[in-house]
Amino acid sequence: MNKIYNKSIELFYKTFDVPKLCFEILSKVKNPAVCGRLYDVEVVNVTRELFKIRIEFKTDEDTYFDTVFNLENTLEKAEEFCGTMGYSIDRIEDAKGNKYKAFYANMFETIILEKFNG
């Protein structure tokens, strides 16, 4: 590496805890779940953006998948899915932290089979 970068690299190492920074970056990398499988899942995030709801699940295998609803096209399906989870569309954000048994077909087709207590 060219010597002109040495001071910048030294400053970088002095400014940041590089091993901690690397760990934080790696911990945010999420492995995708395999489609067509049954999982025990936890809702880790719910986002609403205009007419779109995205529910992020973490599986018992430390993999992740999302279920996405476009409310303009699939309002009835979204209402049914949220109802199965025990919430209305307006309160689906409250599902965060809840655990379920779910069949993950793909990001547009997830079936909630059971809600776990506790």
C-alpha positions as CSV (number, residue, x, y, z in Angstrom):
1,M,0.0,0.0,0.0
2,N,1.2,3.5,-0.8
3,K,2.8,5.3,2.2
4,I,0.5,8.3,1.8
5,Y,-2.2,6.2,3.4
6,N,-0.3,5.3,6.6
7,K,-1.4,8.4,8.6
8,S,-5.0,7.9,7.6
9,I,-4.9,4.2,8.6
10,E,-3.3,5.1,11.9
11,L,-5.9,7.7,12.6
12,F,-8.6,5.1,11.7
13,Y,-7.3,2.6,14.2
14,K,-6.9,5.3,16.9
15,T,-10.5,6.6,16.3
16,F,-12.3,3.3,16.1
17,D,-12.2,0.0,18.0
18,V,-11.7,-2.0,14.8
19,P,-12.5,-5.5,16.2
20,K,-15.7,-4.1,17.8
21,L,-16.6,-2.3,14.6
22,C,-16.1,-5.5,12.6
23,F,-18.2,-7.5,15.1
24,E,-21.0,-5.0,14.9
25,I,-21.0,-5.1,11.1
26,L,-21.0,-8.9,11.0
27,S,-23.7,-9.2,13.6
28,K,-26.0,-7.1,11.3
29,V,-25.6,-9.6,8.4
30,K,-28.7,-11.7,8.3
31,N,-28.8,-15.2,6.8
32,P,-32.0,-15.8,4.7
33,A,-34.4,-18.5,5.7
34,V,-35.1,-21.3,3.3
35,C,-38.4,-21.1,1.5
36,G,-40.9,-24.0,1.9
37,R,-40.0,-24.8,5.5
38,L,-41.7,-24.9,8.9
39,Y,-40.1,-22.7,11.6
40,D,-40.5,-21.5,15.1
41,V,-40.2,-17.7,14.6
42,E,-40.1,-14.4,16.5
43,V,-41.3,-11.1,15.1
44,V,-38.2,-8.9,15.2
45,N,-39.4,-5.9,13.3
46,V,-42.6,-4.5,11.8
47,T,-42.5,-1.5,9.4
48,R,-45.4,0.4,7.8
49,E,-44.7,2.7,4.8
50,L,-47.8,4.2,3.3
51,F,-49.6,1.2,1.8
52,K,-47.0,-1.4,2.6
53,I,-46.5,-3.6,5.7
54,R,-43.3,-5.6,6.2
55,I,-43.0,-8.1,9.0
56,E,-39.5,-9.5,9.7
57,F,-39.2,-12.9,11.4
58,K,-36.2,-14.5,13.0
59,T,-36.3,-18.3,12.9
60,D,-35.2,-20.9,15.4
61,E,-32.2,-21.5,13.1
62,D,-31.0,-17.8,13.4
63,T,-32.1,-17.1,9.8
64,Y,-34.5,-14.4,8.8
65,F,-37.4,-13.8,6.4
66,D,-39.9,-11.0,5.6
67,T,-43.6,-11.2,4.8
68,V,-44.7,-8.2,2.8
69,F,-48.2,-6.9,2.1
70,N,-49.2,-4.2,-0.4
71,L,-52.4,-2.9,1.2
72,E,-53.6,-1.5,-2.1
73,N,-53.7,-5.0,-3.7
74,T,-53.9,-7.4,-0.7
75,L,-55.8,-5.6,2.1
76,E,-58.1,-8.6,2.8
77,K,-55.1,-11.0,2.9
78,A,-53.2,-8.7,5.2
79,E,-56.1,-8.3,7.5
80,E,-56.5,-12.1,7.7
81,F,-52.8,-12.6,8.3
82,C,-52.6,-10.0,11.0
83,G,-55.7,-11.4,12.6
84,T,-54.1,-14.9,12.7
85,M,-51.2,-13.3,14.6
86,G,-53.7,-11.8,17.1
87,Y,-53.6,-8.2,15.9
88,S,-55.4,-5.8,13.6
89,I,-53.5,-4.1,10.8
90,D,-53.6,-0.9,12.8
91,R,-51.8,-2.6,15.8
92,I,-49.6,-5.1,14.0
93,E,-46.5,-3.2,15.3
94,D,-47.4,-4.7,18.8
95,A,-46.6,-8.2,17.5
96,K,-42.9,-7.4,17.8
97,G,-41.3,-9.9,20.2
98,N,-44.1,-12.5,19.8
99,K,-43.3,-16.1,18.8
100,Y,-45.2,-18.3,16.4
101,K,-45.0,-21.5,14.4
102,A,-45.0,-20.5,10.8
103,F,-44.7,-22.1,7.4
104,Y,-42.6,-19.9,5.2
105,A,-43.4,-20.5,1.5
106,N,-41.9,-17.2,0.2
107,M,-42.0,-13.5,1.1
108,F,-45.6,-13.1,-0.2
109,E,-46.9,-16.4,1.4
110,T,-46.4,-17.2,5.0
111,I,-48.8,-19.2,7.1
112,I,-49.1,-18.7,10.8
113,L,-50.0,-22.0,12.4
114,E,-49.8,-21.3,16.1
115,K,-48.9,-18.5,18.6
116,F,-46.7,-19.5,21.5
117,N,-47.5,-18.2,25.0
118,G,-44.8,-16.3,26.7
